Amino acid sequence: MRSTFRKNRGLIILLLDILVIILGYVLSVAFLNQTDELDLILLLKGIAINLLVYQAFLNIFGLYQNMIEYEVGKDYIKYIFVSVISIILITIFSLIFKLAYVSFKINVLTGIFISGMLIVYRLFLRSVFTSNRKIINNKKNITSKNNLLIIGAGMGAREIIISILNNRSDKYNIIGLIDDDKSKIGHKILDIKVLGTRYDIPRIAKENDIDLIFFAINRIDPLSRKEILNICQETNVKTRVLPTTESVIDKQGALNSLRDVEIEDLLGREPIYLENKNIRNIIKNKVVLVTGGGGSIGSELCRQIAKYNPKKLIIFDIYENNLYDIQMELVSDYPKMNIEAIVGSVRDKACLNNLFSKYKPNLVFHAAAHKHVPLMEKSPLEAIKNNIFGTYNVAMCADTYGVDKFVLISTDKAVNPTNVMGASKRVCEMIVQTMDKKSKTDFVAVRFGNVLGSNGSVIPLFKKQIAKGGPVTVTDKEITRFFMTIPEAVQLILQAMTYAEVGEIFVLDMGKPVKIYDLAVSLIKLMGYEPNKDIQIEITGLRPGEKLYEEILMAEEGLTATKHNKIFISKPFDFSEDGLREGLRKLKKLEYNDKYSNKKVVEVMKSVVSTYKDYEEFNRQSKEEKNNE
């Protein structure tokens, strides 16, 4: 039946609609006609007028282009709308030409009959085709279906159910719904029953041998999302998430918008609120330079800066592939924006001077840096060349060419550094503080911890290891880190920029530190595996220079609150500017002399950064302090 219908779809639907229109009109006339006899000629004229008008509007609204088995509510509303405007037009004709059997009452009743019958027979056909497809698919794939539990009994869940019933009924067997609104329990959405609340998830998953969980609540506070996903972890069932309401109404549809659960879903952060007016006032119609603009933080800075309508956005990066990618993305999203993508290194003073001389940026965000701790331990001179003297070069150009604000992107590893990378960033902060005292440019630094999903960060590594079947490698079972999403960090960087005045180091509130081992366990569970059974977790030992516990503030630094509850200002760290200059001179001597051993480079770095500590001794002390708490 279905194949025959497909071959002759247009003709069959047209004939059925003609029959419905004729039947609707004849029934109305028969019901409302007060005379004993009907004038056949006038009746045929009425039929012709109704056919002409209804068919015209059905075609105008493209309803013959619909596939009946995929029609939804908005399509049925169109049939009602077609009837309404047809009633109005036919009534106007009857008044002008004084037609019999087309009175206002007859027209209204005809419209009700026609719209009702059009919708009913389409719903019937849709039900028949869907049922046939279910039977066929069940026969073909009876053993391949995944038992599915959907969390949420709202719009997101409804759209997912519709999509599955129409297109994926061969892959998913929907067991039921979960919703914390107890009044919904026992009720159904499209014949799928609400089975319980979040606290029933483990029981229901076990009793029904659930293979997949879809989290379909698109309007929920972060803490509740975290709590529900933590419960899902207990089931060891793979969980997927519908991100936002926009995903439901997106043309891709709710089912295609589902993604794997990310660790940021489990952070339970409240949304960050910005003073967008202040940010816009600083960026709008300004020339903005982002060094390292192709990197994780740099590219997100470019995305968010673009929203505030800068006069020109200059993206500067040594790695051309990343640079090209962010340029193409922004050109697509902001076709009218003036964007310059320039390949170059912050080590190259001549290149930087040409750049600043030509474009005269008003704002500089300095994100270019080497950031990988183990790699910099093996190549400490590269950290000195790129991080320290790269920052020095950009800062000097900012001063020379009268930049309004210079923002250094720093790190929590600059606090009591135990590695070359962290120590190099601490020197960068010292350069910024020194430059601010003698320059008209506002120099500031923004310090934060690890960002989720950045290039080389632990989460993408874990995902690759899980995809290969393990093991997932963790350096120490007790190691902790502060985490923030890339968009969160960049939003706070932009907000901190609006507070910049006198060489401050801004510290972002990263929340509570997270155990890396716990992250590994959560990610394995959310991918549907059991830790240390399906996927092994291997403890590899701390790497050279790696801290067991990261710190955001030095012990001797205090915090001053700002207008934003997640941004603080650290008390300036006292250091000798003469000592810094002498230290830079020593480091400069090292920069172009490869005969120095890594040990010699570290010794010089320790003479410049008084808080630089041996990582093994530091970790031993940190462990003792933790045990004594």
N, C-alpha and C positions, 0 to 999 in steps of 0.2 A: 504493500500500500504506500509505504513511504517513498520508495523509488519511483512509483508511478506519479505520485504527487510532485516530486522534485522535477520530473521531466516536463510536466504540464502545469507547474505552479501558477504562472501568471493567468492562464486561461481559466483554470479551476476557480481561483480566488475571484476573478472578474465575474464569472457566471454566478457564483454563490452570492456575491454582493448585489448583483442585479436582482436576483431572486429575493434577497432580503429587502431591498428597497421597494420592489413591487408589493411584496407581502405586507410590509409595514404600512404602506400607503393604503392598500385595499382594506386591511383590517381597520384602519382609522376611519375610513369613509363608511365602512359597514357599521362600525360602532356608533358613529355620530350622525349619520344621515337620517333625517327625520321623515323623508318621503318613502312611499311604498315602492316606487320604481326608480331604477338607476338609468341615467343616460350614458350608454356605453361609449359614445364618441367623446363626451366630456370627461368620462373616467379615464379613457386612453390618453387624452390630452394631459390630465393630471399626472398619470403615470410617467408620461414622456418628460414633463417639466421636472418631476422629482428625480428621475434617472439622470437627466442632463445636469442638474445642479449638484446632486450628491456625488456623481462621478467626477465632475469637474473639481470639487474640493478634495476628494480623496486623492486625486492625482496631484493637485497643487501642493498638498502637504506630504507628498512622497510616501503615502502609506502602502502603495503597491510594491515599494522597494523593500519593505520589511520582510524578514523571515519570521513567520508566525511562531516557530518554536523558540525564538529568542526575544519575543516582545515582552516589555515590562510595563510598569504602571504608567509611565509618562506617555507611552504609545497609546494606551487605552484612553487616556485623557484626550488625546488628539481626535479619537473617534467621536467623543462627546462634543468636542469643539466644532468638528465638521458638521455635526447635526445642528448645533446652535446657529451657526452662521447660515446654514442652508435654510433653516426655519425662517430666519430674518429675510433672506433674499427672496424666497418663494412667497412670503407674505406681501412683500413689496410688489412683486409681479401681480399677485391676485388683486391688490388694491388698484393698480394702474390699469390692468386689462379686464378687471371684473370677472375673474374666472370662477367657474363653479367647482365644487368639490376641493377647493384649496383655501378654505377659510383659515383663520388664525388657529382656531381650536383643532382643526384637522391637521394643520402643519405641526403644531406642538406635539400632538399625540403620535403623529408619524415619526417625528424626530426621536421621541422616547423609544418607540418600537424599534426603529432602525439602529440607533446607537446601542441599545440593549442587545439586539440580536447579533450585530457585528462583533461585539465584545464576547458574548457567550460562545458563539461558534468558534471564534479564534482561541479562546481559552480551552475549549473542548479539544480542538485539534492539537494545541500545544501539549495538553495532558496526554493525548494518545501517542504523539511522537516521542515525548519524554519517557513514557512508560515502555514503549517498544525498545528505545535505546537502552534503558536500564536492563531489560530482559536479555537483550543481545550481549551487552557488556558483561552482565553477570555470568552468562554462559561461557564467554571467552576468558574472563579474568577472575573467576571465582576465588582463586587462591592468591591473587596478586594485590588485593585491596589492602590499604592501610586503615586500620581503625583510628578514627579521628575524634578528638575531643576539642570543642571550641570554647574558649573562655570569653564570655561576654554575650549578652542577649540583646544587642542593640543593632544599629544600622550596619556597623562593620560586619557583624556575624551574619546578618541577613544577606548582604551582598556576597559574602563568601559562599553561603549555602546555595544561593541562586547560581553562582558561577560553577559550583561543583555539580549541581543537578543538571545544568545545561551542557557542561563540557567535560567534567572530570569524574563523572560517576563511576567510571571504570577503575579509577585510582583510589578513591576515598570512600570509606563506609563511615558516615557521620553517626557516632554513637550518641552524642547529646551535647548539651550546652551547660556552661557554668556561669552563674551570676550571683553577686552578693546581695541582690535585692530578693529577699526571701518570698516576697509576694509573687515573684515570677516562677518559683519552683512548681513544677507540674504542668505549667503552661507550655505552649509550643510556638515555634517560629517555623513556618513552612513545613509543619509536621515533624519538626525536630524538638524533642522535649528538653526543658531545663531540668537538670538532674540534681543540682545542689550548688553550694557556695564554694569559695576558694578552699575552705578547710576540708571539703569532700574530695578534692582532686586526687590525692594519693590513693584513697579507697576506690574511687571510680576507675582510675587508671589501671589498678591491679585487677579489679573484678572483670573489666571488659577487655583486658589485654590491649591497652591503647598503644598504638605505634607512633602517633604524632599528636602534638598539641598546637593548636593555633591560638595565639593571643590576639583577640579581635576587639579589644577595648581601645578606642582611639582617643578618648578624652578621659585622662586619668592622671592624678598627681604622681610625681616621680616616686615618692615613698611607697604608695600603694602598689605601683607597678613593680618596684623592687621586691616587696613582700610576696606578691603573687608569684613572681618568677622564682623566688627562693623556694616556694612550695613546689613549683614545677620541677625544680632540681631534684627534689627528693624522689621523684618517680623514675629518674634516669631515662626519660622519654624525650626525644628531640623536640624542641620547642621553636616555633617560628612566630614572628611578631608583625602585626599590622601597625606601621609607624604612626600615621596621623590621619585625621579626618580627610585631609586633602587627598590622601592615597585612595580613599574609598571613591571619591568623585572624580579622580583622575581617569583619563581615557584608558589607562592600562587596566583598570579594574582592581578590586580589592584583592583577589586571589593572586594576581601577578605582583602586587605590591608587598606581599609578605616577604620578610627577610629573616635570616637567622638572628637569634638573640645575640646582642652585643654586650660586652662587659659594662659599657656605660649605662645600659638598662638597669644594671644591678647596683649602680652607685647611689641611686635614690636622691639625686640632687634636686633642689628646688630650682625653677627657672631663674635665669639671671635677668634682671631688669636694668636697662641702661638709660642714661640721660641723653637720648639721641640728639636732642636739640643742640647740646653743647658740642657733641662730636661733629655734628653736621656743620656747625658754625666754624669749626677749626679746619675741616677738610674741604668744604665746598669752595670751588673755584681756586683751589690751591694746587701747586705742582707737588706731587708726592712721589718720593723715591723709596722703594723697598729693595734692600740688598738681600741676596739669598731668596729672591722672590719665587723661585721654583720649588723650594723645599716645602715641608709639611706646614710649618708655621707661616713662612713667607707667602705661600700661595693662598692660604686662608686669609691672611692680612689683605692681600690684593682683592679677594672676593668681597670682603666686608668694606674695605675702603671704597670700592667701586659703587656701593650703594649710596654713598654720600656725595656723589657728583663732583669729583675733583676736576680741576681744569685739565690736568694731565697726570697719568699714572705711569711712572717709569719702573719697569721690572728689570732688575739687574741680577744676573746669575752666571756662574761659570759653566754650569751643566746645561747644554743647549736643549736636550730633550725635554726636561722638566719645564724649562723656560718656554719652549714652544707650546707645550700642552696648556699651561695656564694662560698664555696669550690667546690661543685659539678659543679656549673656554670663555674668556671675558669678551672677546670680539663677538662671539655668538650671542652672549647674554646682554651685552651693552654695545650694540653696533655703532652708536653715535659717540661713544667715549673715545677720547684721545689717549691711546695706549702705545707706549714705546717699550719694546722688549730688546734688551741689550746684553750681549754676551761679554763677560769680562770678569776679572778677579779683583777682589778687594786688596790683594797684595800689590797690584799694579798702580802705583801712584800717578803715573802719567795718564793712564786710562781714566782714573777717578777724576783727575783735574779737568780733563776734556769733558767728562760727563757733567760735572758741576758747573763748569764754565758755559756749556751749551744750554743746559736746561734750567739752571738756577732753581733747584728745588726749595720749597718752603718747609716741607716736613720730610724727615728721614727716619725710616724704621730699619734698624740694622739687625737683620736676622741671619746674615751669612756667617757660618761658623762650622768647624768640625765638632761633632758632639759625641762620638762614640768612645766611651771610656777605655775599653780594652785596646782599641786601635791606636788611640793617642798614647797609651802607655808604651806601645811598641815604636811609635814614631813621634816622640815628644816635640821634636823640632817643628813638625808640621802644625802642631797646636800653637806654637809660638808664632810662626810665620802667618798663619791664617787668622787665628782668633785674636792674638794680642796686637800684632802690627797691622792686620787687616782693619781692626777696630780703630787703631790709632790713625791710620790713613784716612778712613772715612770721617772720623771726628775732626781731624785737621781741615779737611775740605769743607765740612759743615761750618766750621768757624770762619774760614777764609772767605767763603761765598755767602755768608750771612743767612744761614738757615734759621728758621724760627724755632723749631723744636727737633731735637735728636733723641730717639728712643732706642736704647740698647735692649735687646732681648737676652736676658740672663737666665740663670738656672739655680736650683737649690743646691747643686753640686759645688757652687761657689762658696757655700757656707762650710767653714772648717774643712777645706778640701783635702781629700786623701788621694787625689789623682791629678795628673797633668791637665786633663781637660777642665776639671773644676777650678784648679789654680789659675789656669789661663783666663777663665771667665771672671775670677776675682780680680785679676789685674785689669781686665776690661772695665769692671765697675770702678776701680780706682782711677783709671784714665778719665772716665765720664765725670766723676766727682771733681777731679782736678780741672778738667776743661771748663766745667760750669763756673768755676770761680773767676776765670779770666776772660770768658767769652760772653758776647751778647746773646748767643744761642742758648736756649734752655736745654741742658743735657740731663737726661734721666735714664734710669735702668728699671726694667720690670723683671722680677724674679719669680719663677714658678717651677713646679716639678715636672714629672713625666706627663706627656700627652698621649692619650689613647689613639692608636691607629697611625701614629707618625711613622715615617720611614725608619725601619730598623728597630721599632719598639717591640716589646715582648709579646703583645697580643697577636699581630700578624705571624710572628714566629711560631707561637703555640698552634695557631690554626693550620699552618703548613705541616707541622709535626703530627697533629691529629689526623689530617687528611692522608698522611703516609702510613698511618697505623701506629704512630708512636716510635720511640718514647718521647714524652714531653720533658724537656730538660729545665730544671730549676737549680740555681746555683747553691741556695741554702734554704732549708725549710722555714727558717725564721726571718728571712729577708723581707723588708717592707719598703713600699714606695708610696709617695703621694701621686694621685692621678687626677687628671682633668681632661675633658674632651678638647679637641683642637678649637672648635668654635667658641667654647667657653673661655679658653685662654685668650684668644684673639679679641673677643668682646671686651674682656677686662683690660687688655693692653690699650685698646682705644679709649676706654673710659679713663684709665690712669693717665693717659696723655693729656687729658683735659685738666688734670690737677697739677701738672708739672710746673714747677717754679724755680727751685734752687738745688739742682743736682741730687734729687731724692733717689733712693732705691725703693721702688714700690714692690710690695710683697702681696701675692695673690693668695687668698684663703683657699687652700686645696682640700679642705675637709679633713677627714681622718685618714691616716696611712692604711694601706691595704697590704695584706700578705700576698706575695707573688704566688706562693704555693696554693693559697685559697683561690686565687684567680685561675690557676691551672685546673683545679678540681671543678670549679664552676663551669668553665668552658667545656671541659670534657663531658660533664653531665648534660649541659644544654645542647651538645651535639648528639646526645642519645647514647652515650657510652658510660660504662662504669669505670671510675678511676682505679688504677692498679689491678684491674682485671682485664677489661677490654683494651685499655690504653694505660701503659705504665708511665709513672712519673719518676724520673731519674734525677737524683741529687748529684750535681757535678762539682760542687765546691766553688767558693767565691773566686772571681777572677782578679787579676792584679789591679789594684786601685779601687776596687769596688767596696762600697760601704754596705754594712748590714742594715743600718737604719739611716735614711736621709733626714736632713734637717732643713727647715725653711729659714730659720733665723739663727744667727750666732748668739751665743750666751750673753755676750756683752752688748748686744743690740736690743733696743726696746722697740715697741710698736706705737705708732700714732694713728688713730683712726682717721679715715677720710669720710666724705659724704656717702660713699658706697660701702655697704656692709661686708663686702668681700675683698676690699682693697685697703691695705695698710701701708704706712710709710715707716721704714726702719730708721733708727737713729744712725746718723753717719758714722762710719767706722773711722777711728782716728789712725792716720798713718802720715808718715813724713813725705811731703811732696818731693823734697830733695832726694829722699830714699827711693821714691818711685822713679825719678829721673835716672838715678844711678843704676837702679835695677833694669830699666829699659835699655840703658847703655850696655850692661852686661849681656842681656838677652840678645841685643842686636849683634853683639860680637859672636854669639853662638849661631845666629840665624844662617849665616852663609859659610859656616865652617863645619863640615860633616865629620871632622876627625874626633869631635867630642863624643864621648859615650853617653848613652841614655842616662846613666847614673850621674854623670857630671851635669847634664841638663837639669835633672831633678834637683840636684844640690843648689844650682843657681836659682831655680824657681822657688825653692824653700827660703832662700835668702831674701827674695822679693816679697813673698807672701808669708808673713809671720805665722799665720794660722794653718799653714800647710802641715799635715800630720801623716805619719806612717800609717797606712791603711790597716795593717795587721794589728798594730798596737791599738789603734782607734776602735776597731771592731771588738777586740778583746775587752776594752774598757766599756764599750757600749753594751756588750752582752752582760757584763757584771752588773752594770747599773740597772738593766732591765730585770735581771734576776732578783735584785734587792728591792724592787718596787713592790 
